[in-house]
Amino acid sequence: MNNPFDFGAVLRNLRKQRGYTQKRLAKVLNVSETMISKYESNTAAPTFETVRTIASWFNVSIDSLAGNERPYTVSVSGLTNGQIEIVRELVKLYNEKNNSAVNTLTGKQYELLGRIVESFK
């Protein structure tokens, strides 16, 4: 049997890792400090809009807040479509590299490095 999900513990851990007080988080979320305490003790649940704000503020996915751990999610917010494509290709090439015994760069990897450098100009 699965253990019940503890949103309050996730929120409390995120808050403490960032060094925020309940008071500071309450101000960010535009709720009372008492409400933060209730969220953390699982006696109240935040609205979806509040969950979105929490995810954005702590730069985590809503999935991770909901217990669907995805520790390797990369935010592409603010990137151009070309930059997003470079990130996708980079992840793909790293996966190929990690599954290969070859220790030299392929032509595709050199090309991608060139595109990365070009995108910073």
N, C-alpha and C positions, 0 to 999 in steps of 0.2 A: 504494500500500500504506500502511495506517495505521501510525503509530508506536506501539510498545507503551506501555501506560499505566504511569506511574511513581507508584505510591502513595507510595513513600518520599519523593519530592520534594514531593508535596502535603502530607504530614504535616510534613516539615521546614519548609516555607514557613509553614504555619499556626503551628507552634510558635515559629518565629523572629519572625513578625509580632506575636505576643502577648508576646514577650520571655521565653518559658519556656525553661528548660534541659532537657536530656534527663532529668536527675535529677528535676526537678519533675514533668515529664509522667509519668515512670515511677511516681512516688508516686501521682499521680492515678489512673492506670490499674491500679495494684497489680501492676506487673510490674517486672522489673529494668531498670536503666539500659542494660545490654547488649542487652536485648530491644528497647528503643526504637531503639538503634543499628541493630539487625538490621532492624526495620521500615523505617527510613529508608534503608537500603542495599538493600532488597528481597531480603534473604536469609532473611527469615521473614515470615509473614503473620499479622496479628492475627486472633483469633477474631471471629465476628460480634458477640458481646456487647462486645468491646473496641472494635470499629468504632462500635457504637452509643454507647458512652461517649465516644469521641473526637468524634463528631458533636455530641453534647450539650454537651460541655465547650467546644468551639470555636464552638458555635451555627451549625453548617453542616448541610446535608442529607447523608444517607448517599450520595445520588446524586452530590453534588459530590466526596465522598471516593473514589467509584468511577469518577470521570472523566466522568460524565454531567453536564456543567456546567449548572447551573440557577441563575445568579447572582441571579435576582430572586425567589427563594422567600421567602415571608414566613411566619414562625412565628406560629401563632395559639394556641400552647400557653398555657393559663391564661386564655383569654378565654371569656366566656359565649357561648352560641349566638347571642344577639342581637348581641353585639359582632362575632362572626365574620361574620354576615350583613352588618353595616355595612361591614366591611373588603372583603368580596366586591363589594358595590355600589359602594364607593369606587373600586376598581380598574376596574370596568366603566365607571363614569362618566368616569374619567380617560382610558380608552381611547377612549371616544366623543368626549371633548373634544379629544384629540390628533388625531383624525381629522376634526375639524370646523374650519371657518374662522371660526366664530362666537366672539367674545371675551367674551360675557356668560354668566352662569350661567343654566342652565335651571331650570324649576320643580322637576325631579327633584333637581338638584344642591342647590338651596336646602333642599329637604325633607331630604336626606341630611345636610347641615350641621346642621340642627336636631336630627336624631337623634343625631349625634355629640356635640353640646353636651349634649343631654339625658342621654346615657349617662355623662357625667362628673359628673353631679349626685349 
